[in-house]
Amino acid sequence: MINLIVIVISAIMFALLLLWWRWPALRVWIEAPKYSMLRQERRFHEQLTGTETERELFVDGHIQA
């Protein structure tokens, strides 16, 4: 029974990894919460320090150079 659970979870994770790798549009959607949290963290840091040194490093889920 445990083996079946491990196999099913492994298959789900492999499928998600394959989807993430194959479709860039889905990748942006999957990674959106990460970029949202980074923007929020930067905003709070700027409020605490009163500086705006790292303005919009991430815009719309893409890293600016």
C-alpha positions as CSV (number, residue, x, y, z in Angstrom):
1,M,0.0,0.0,0.0
2,I,2.8,2.4,0.9
3,N,4.6,1.5,-2.3
4,L,1.5,2.5,-4.3
5,I,1.2,5.8,-2.6
6,V,4.9,6.6,-3.3
7,I,4.6,5.6,-6.9
8,V,1.4,7.7,-7.4
9,I,3.0,10.8,-5.8
10,S,6.2,10.3,-7.8
11,A,4.2,10.1,-11.0
12,I,2.3,13.3,-10.1
13,M,5.5,15.1,-9.4
14,F,7.1,13.9,-12.6
15,A,4.1,15.0,-14.6
16,L,4.2,18.5,-13.0
17,L,7.9,18.8,-13.7
18,L,7.4,17.8,-17.3
19,L,4.6,20.4,-17.7
20,W,6.8,23.0,-16.1
21,W,9.6,22.2,-18.4
22,R,7.5,21.9,-21.6
23,W,5.2,24.9,-21.4
24,P,6.7,28.3,-20.5
25,A,3.3,29.9,-20.1
26,L,2.4,27.4,-17.4
27,R,5.8,28.0,-15.8
28,V,4.9,31.7,-15.3
29,W,1.6,30.7,-13.7
30,I,3.3,28.2,-11.4
31,E,6.0,30.6,-10.3
32,A,3.7,33.7,-9.9
33,P,3.3,33.3,-6.1
34,K,7.1,33.4,-5.7
35,Y,7.5,36.6,-7.6
36,S,4.5,38.1,-5.7
37,M,6.1,37.3,-2.4
38,L,9.4,38.8,-3.5
39,R,7.7,42.0,-4.5
40,Q,5.9,42.2,-1.2
41,E,9.0,41.5,0.8
42,R,10.9,44.2,-1.1
43,R,8.1,46.7,-0.5
44,F,8.2,46.0,3.3
45,H,12.0,46.2,3.3
46,E,11.8,49.6,1.5
47,Q,9.3,50.9,4.1
48,L,11.4,49.8,7.0
49,T,14.7,51.2,5.6
50,G,13.3,54.2,3.7
51,T,15.4,53.3,0.7
52,E,14.4,52.3,-2.8
53,T,17.7,50.7,-4.0
54,E,16.2,47.6,-5.6
55,R,13.4,48.9,-7.7
56,E,11.4,46.2,-9.5
57,L,14.0,43.5,-10.0
58,F,11.2,41.2,-11.0
59,V,8.5,42.5,-13.3
60,D,5.5,40.3,-14.4
61,G,7.3,37.1,-13.4
62,H,10.5,37.9,-15.4
63,I,13.9,38.9,-14.1
64,Q,15.2,42.2,-15.4
65,A,18.9,42.4,-16.2
